[in-house]
């Protein structure tokens, strides 16, 4: 019986690998092993656990941030942003790719939804880059990686979920994620600049005569129109949190209203658009919450059977022989490998509740560890065979772009994401400095 939690976790893993729906697998495994371990009284505990999830005020931020992201996607601002940034950076080699990274960061800070960003930039940027004779691998890799920046750059839904699970204030995580997000942006730009120097034919500049048609005044006006809306939304959402005016949930409401106003200002708003946005928001929110209910049930049984003690004993034994930092390496490697097969939401709800308390017991800073998980989970969007960013991109790219182009294109960006993870590991102040300055020690 003492190894029942291990068998439970093994059963869950096997069923997920066979492709059973995540929610029903979590709930079904929990019910079966709960009945074996506790008997019929287990069903007295389950409703209270589920009610605790549904009554959580912090999680109200999830549907509001989803609404904000989907509405902003429909506002048409991304198209103007890409066009303006392309003109701004187009005169240098790799300039279009750099502009995609910058726009990906701005959209990530405005929407926080990876799927929306990847699809939007895949539709707009990929045909333009191919038309400019960009290498297909560099094109697809840049768009795919830039679209995932919304995973770490606040307001990120995954940070809301991880913060709630680990018990770290979401405002601290939003503030702590700013510099690591900028590090990733810098690494992507660095790679594009280097590859453009080594292989100039991969990323040619826009012809000068084409750029000469636009005067400096026109460019300034165009930049103002394109940059103001997303910056306004960032300040409204993140500024209200960082200034202590609003909680993350309240700021998410501000963001939802702000995105709607921007869509109205851009003359893209209609009742049809509103209906579609609300429908998409409902679908995504239901998916998150039904998985959360299944994960809460699984966590209840796993802990009740002593699963956390089993994991703690296993990791404690490794720490005793090899040190706590080796345990951190094992945990990060485990999350990275699992990301090849599971979605970030599933990893967040299944593995984080088990691993985070143990790592905090070992003396690691909770906020820092949460950001490490978020940076690591970002790779799960880009690692085959189940990288969702790759699926989103393949669905909207022209026919000449093959799956091979996309898979080869993301390899260097995954490598630089892992370098970014190592930088955050070796320099924890990237996470802890900004919250300490703003909120105090």
C-alpha positions in Angstrom: 0.0 0.0 0.0 2.9 2.4 0.7 3.7 2.4 -3.1 0.1 2.9 -4.1 0.8 6.6 -5.1 3.6 5.5 -7.4 1.3 3.0 -9.1 -1.3 5.8 -9.4 1.2 8.1 -11.1 2.3 5.3 -13.4 -1.3 4.5 -14.4 -1.9 8.2 -15.1 1.2 8.5 -17.3 0.4 5.4 -19.3 -3.2 6.4 -19.9 -2.1 9.9 -21.0 0.5 8.4 -23.4 -2.3 6.3 -24.9 -4.2 9.5 -25.7 -7.0 9.4 -23.2 -8.5 12.9 -22.4 -6.6 14.6 -19.7 -9.5 15.6 -17.5 -11.2 12.2 -17.5 -7.9 10.4 -17.0 -7.1 12.6 -13.9 -10.6 12.2 -12.4 -10.9 8.5 -13.3 -7.5 7.6 -11.8 -8.3 9.6 -8.7 -11.7 7.9 -8.2 -10.3 4.4 -8.7 -7.3 4.7 -6.4 -9.3 6.8 -3.9 -11.8 4.0 -3.6 -8.9 1.5 -3.1 -7.0 3.6 -0.6 -9.9 5.2 1.4 -13.0 3.3 0.6 -16.4 4.9 0.2 -15.8 7.8 2.7 -13.5 9.3 0.1 -16.6 10.6 -1.8 -17.4 12.8 1.3 -14.0 14.6 0.8 -14.2 15.2 -2.9 -17.0 17.8 -3.2 -15.3 20.1 -0.7 -12.1 19.9 -2.6 -13.8 20.8 -5.9 -15.7 23.6 -4.3 -12.5 25.0 -3.0 -11.2 25.2 -6.6 -14.4 26.8 -8.0 -14.5 29.4 -5.1 -11.0 30.6 -5.7 -11.1 34.4 -6.4 -7.6 34.5 -7.9 -8.6 32.2 -10.7 -11.2 34.7 -11.9 -8.2 36.4 -13.6 -8.0 33.5 -16.1 -11.2 34.1 -18.1 -10.7 37.9 -17.9 -7.1 37.6 -19.3 -8.3 35.1 -22.0 -11.1 37.6 -23.0 -8.5 40.4 -23.2 -6.1 38.3 -25.4 -8.8 37.1 -27.8 -10.4 40.5 -28.1 -7.0 42.1 -28.8 -6.3 39.5 -31.5 -9.5 40.6 -33.3 -8.6 44.3 -33.0 -6.3 44.3 -36.0 -3.5 45.9 -34.0 -1.0 43.1 -34.6 -1.0 43.7 -38.4 -0.2 47.4 -37.9 2.5 46.5 -35.3 4.2 44.0 -37.7 4.1 46.5 -40.6 5.6 49.3 -38.6 8.3 47.2 -36.9 9.2 45.7 -40.2 9.8 49.2 -41.7 11.8 50.2 -38.6 14.2 47.2 -38.6 13.9 46.3 -42.3 17.0 48.2 -43.4 19.3 45.8 -41.6 19.9 42.1 -42.3 17.5 40.0 -40.3 15.5 43.1 -39.6 12.1 41.5 -40.4 12.9 38.6 -38.1 13.9 41.0 -35.3 10.7 42.9 -35.8 8.7 39.6 -35.4 10.5 39.0 -32.0 9.7 42.6 -30.8 6.1 42.3 -31.9 5.9 38.8 -30.2 7.1 40.4 -27.0 4.6 43.3 -27.2 1.7 41.0 -28.1 2.8 38.6 -25.3 2.6 41.5 -22.9 -0.8 42.5 -24.2 -2.5 39.2 -24.7 -0.7 36.4 -22.7 -2.2 33.8 -25.0 0.3 31.8 -27.0 -2.1 30.3 -29.5 -3.6 33.7 -30.5 -0.1 35.3 -30.9 1.3 32.4 -33.0 -1.7 32.2 -35.3 -1.8 36.0 -35.8 1.9 36.3 -36.6 1.8 33.1 -38.7 -0.9 34.6 -40.9 0.8 38.0 -41.2 4.5 37.5 -40.9 5.3 34.2 -42.6 4.1 35.1 -46.1 5.8 38.5 -45.9 9.2 37.0 -44.8 9.0 34.3 -47.5 8.2 37.0 -50.1 11.4 38.8 -48.9 13.4 35.5 -49.5 13.9 34.6 -45.9 15.0 31.1 -45.1 11.9 28.9 -44.3 13.5 27.4 -41.2 14.5 30.8 -39.8 11.1 32.2 -40.6 9.1 29.4 -38.9 11.5 29.2 -35.9 11.3 33.0 -35.3 7.5 33.1 -35.5 7.0 30.0 -33.4 9.5 31.1 -30.6 8.2 34.7 -30.6 4.7 33.6 -30.2 5.6 31.7 -27.0 6.9 34.8 -25.3 3.4 35.4 -23.9 4.0 32.3 -21.7 6.6 34.2 -19.6 6.1 37.9 -20.2 3.3 39.1 -17.9 0.3 39.1 -17.9 0.8 35.4 -18.4 -2.0 32.9 -17.6 0.5 30.2 -16.6 1.9 32.6 -13.9 -1.6 33.1 -12.5 -2.1 29.3 -12.3 1.4 28.6 -10.9 1.2 31.4 -8.3 -2.2 30.1 -7.1 -0.9 26.5 -6.8 2.4 27.4 -5.0 0.9 30.2 -2.9 3.1 33.0 -4.3 1.4 36.4 -4.9 0.7 36.7 -8.7 1.9 40.4 -8.6 5.3 39.2 -7.4 5.5 36.6 -10.2 4.4 39.2 -12.8 7.1 41.6 -11.6 9.7 38.8 -11.3 9.1 37.6 -14.9 9.8 40.9 -16.6 13.6 40.6 -16.7 13.7 36.9 -17.6 11.3 37.6 -20.4 13.6 40.4 -21.7 16.6 38.0 -21.5 14.8 35.6 -23.8 13.9 38.4 -26.2 17.6 39.4 -26.2 18.8 35.8 -26.8 16.4 35.5 -29.8 17.6 38.8 -31.3 21.2 37.7 -30.7 20.7 34.5 -32.6 19.0 36.3 -35.5 21.9 38.8 -35.8 24.5 36.1 -35.7 22.8 33.8 -38.2 22.3 36.9 -40.5 26.0 37.6 -40.4 27.1 34.0 -41.0 24.4 33.3 -43.7 23.4 36.7 -45.1 21.3 35.0 -47.8 19.0 33.6 -45.1 17.8 37.1 -44.0 18.2 39.8 -46.7 17.3 43.5 -45.8 14.4 45.3 -47.4 15.5 47.2 -50.5 16.5 50.9 -49.7 14.3 52.3 -52.5 11.3 50.7 -50.9 12.1 52.2 -47.5 12.9 55.6 -48.9 9.3 56.1 -49.9 8.4 56.7 -46.2 9.7 60.0 -44.6 10.9 60.3 -41.0 7.8 62.1 -40.0 5.5 59.4 -41.5 7.5 56.8 -39.6 7.2 58.6 -36.3 3.4 58.9 -36.8 3.1 55.3 -37.8 5.1 54.1 -34.8 3.0 56.2 -32.5 -0.3 54.7 -33.9 1.1 51.2 -33.7 2.9 51.3 -30.4 0.5 53.3 -28.3 -2.4 50.8 -28.0 -0.4 47.8 -26.7 1.7 50.0 -24.4 -1.5 51.6 -23.1 -2.9 48.1 -22.3 0.4 47.1 -20.7 0.4 50.1 -18.4 -3.3 49.7 -17.6 -2.9 46.1 -16.5 0.6 45.7 -15.2 0.9 49.3 -13.9 -2.2 49.0 -11.8 -0.8 45.8 -10.2 2.7 47.1 -9.7 1.4 50.4 -8.3 -0.7 48.5 -5.8 -3.9 50.0 -7.1 -5.5 46.7 -8.2 -5.1 43.0 -7.5 -4.3 40.7 -10.6 -8.0 39.7 -10.8 -9.1 43.4 -10.9 -6.3 44.3 -13.3 -7.5 41.5 -15.6 -10.9 43.2 -15.6 -9.2 46.5 -16.6 -7.4 44.7 -19.4 -10.6 43.1 -20.7 -12.3 46.5 -20.9 -9.2 48.2 -22.3 -8.9 45.6 -25.1 -12.6 46.1 -26.0 -12.0 49.9 -26.1 -9.0 49.5 -28.4 -11.0 47.2 -30.7 -13.7 49.9 -30.8 -11.1 52.6 -31.5 -9.6 50.6 -34.3 -13.2 50.3 -35.9 -13.1 46.5 -35.7 -15.8 46.0 -33.0 -19.2 44.5 -33.8 -21.7 42.3 -32.0 -20.6 39.4 -34.1 -16.9 39.9 -33.0 -18.1 40.2 -29.4 -20.1 37.0 -29.7 -17.1 35.1 -31.2 -14.7 36.5 -28.5 -17.0 35.4 -25.7 -17.5 32.0 -27.2 -13.7 31.5 -27.5 -13.2 32.7 -24.0 -15.8 30.3 -22.7 -14.2 27.4 -24.5 -10.7 28.1 -23.2 -11.9 28.8 -19.7 -13.9 25.6 -19.5 -10.9 23.7 -20.7 -8.6 25.2 -18.0 -11.1 24.7 -15.2 -12.2 21.2 -16.0 -8.6 20.1 -16.0 -8.1 22.0 -12.7 -11.0 20.1 -11.2 -9.5 16.8 -12.3 -6.1 17.8 -11.1 -7.5 18.8 -7.7 -9.1 15.4 -7.3 -5.9 13.6 -8.3 -3.9 15.8 -5.9 -6.3 15.0 -3.1 -5.9 11.2 -3.5 -2.1 11.4 -4.3 -1.4 13.3 -1.1 -3.9 11.3 1.0 -2.1 8.1 0.0 1.3 9.7 1.1 2.5 10.4 -2.4 4.2 13.7 -1.5 6.1 11.9 1.3 7.2 9.2 -1.2 8.5 11.9 -3.6 10.1 13.9 -0.7 11.9 10.8 0.5 13.2 10.0 -3.1 14.4 13.6 -3.7 15.7 13.9 -0.2 17.9 10.8 -0.8 19.2 12.3 -4.0 19.9 15.6 -2.2 21.7 13.8 0.7 24.1 12.2 -1.8 24.4 14.9 -4.5 23.2 18.1 -3.0 20.1 20.3 -3.5 21.3 21.8 -6.8 21.5 18.4 -8.4 17.9 17.8 -7.3 17.0 21.1 -9.0 18.7 19.9 -12.2 16.7 16.6 -12.0 13.4 18.4 -11.6 14.0 20.9 -14.4 15.2 18.1 -16.7 12.0 16.1 -15.8 9.7 19.0 -16.6 11.6 19.7 -19.9 11.2 16.0 -21.0 7.6 15.8 -19.9 7.0 18.9 -22.0 7.6 16.8 -25.2 4.4 14.9 -24.4 2.1 17.0 -22.2 0.6 20.5 -22.4 1.8 23.2 -20.0 -1.6 23.3 -18.2 -1.4 19.5 -17.5 2.2 19.8 -16.2 1.2 22.8 -14.1 -1.7 21.0 -12.4 -0.1 17.5 -12.1 3.6 18.0 -11.3 3.9 21.5 -9.8 1.7 20.8 -6.7 3.9 17.8 -5.9 7.4 19.2 -6.7 7.1 22.9 -5.6 6.6 22.4 -1.8 9.5 20.0 -1.7 11.9 22.3 -3.6 10.8 25.2 -1.3 11.6 23.0 1.7 15.1 22.5 0.3 15.6 26.3 0.7 14.9 27.6 -2.9 13.1 30.9 -3.2 9.4 30.2 -4.1 9.0 33.1 -6.6 12.3 32.2 -8.3 11.3 28.5 -8.6 7.9 29.5 -10.1 9.6 31.6 -12.8 12.1 28.7 -13.5 9.1 26.4 -14.1 7.4 29.0 -16.3 10.6 29.5 -18.5 11.0 25.7 -18.7 7.3 25.2 -19.6 7.7 27.6 -22.5 9.8 25.0 -24.3 6.8 22.6 -24.1 5.1 24.7 -26.8 8.0 24.1 -29.2 9.2 20.6 -28.6 7.8 17.8 -30.9 5.8 15.7 -31.2 3.2 17.6 -29.2 4.4 21.2 -29.4 1.2 23.2 -29.7 3.0 26.3 -31.1 4.1 24.0 -34.0 0.6 22.8 -34.6 -0.8 26.4 -34.6 1.8 27.5 -37.0 1.4 24.6 -39.5 -2.3 25.3 -39.6 -1.9 28.8 -40.9 1.4 28.7 -43.0 1.4 28.5 -46.8 1.6 25.1 -48.5 5.3 25.4 -49.3 6.1 25.3 -45.6 6.5 21.7 -44.5 6.5 20.2 -41.0 10.2 19.5 -41.5 10.8 23.3 -42.0 9.0 24.0 -38.7 10.7 21.3 -36.7 14.2 22.2 -37.9 13.5 25.9 -37.4 12.7 25.6 -33.7 15.8 23.7 -32.7 18.1 26.7 -32.2 15.4 28.6 -30.4 14.8 25.8 -28.0 18.6 25.7 -27.4 18.5 29.5 -26.6 15.5 29.0 -24.3 17.5 26.5 -22.3 20.4 29.0 -22.2 17.8 31.5 -20.8 16.8 29.0 -18.2 20.4 28.5 -17.1 20.9 32.3 -16.9 17.9 32.6 -14.6 19.2 29.6 -12.5 22.7 31.2 -12.1 21.4 34.7 -11.6 18.4 34.6 -9.3 18.4 38.3 -8.8 16.9 38.6 -12.3 13.7 37.4 -10.7 14.0 38.7 -7.1 15.5 42.2 -7.7 12.5 44.0 -9.3 9.8 42.7 -6.8 12.1 43.7 -3.9 12.6 47.2 -5.3 8.9 47.8 -6.0 7.2 45.8 -3.2 10.0 45.9 -0.6 12.0 42.9 0.9 
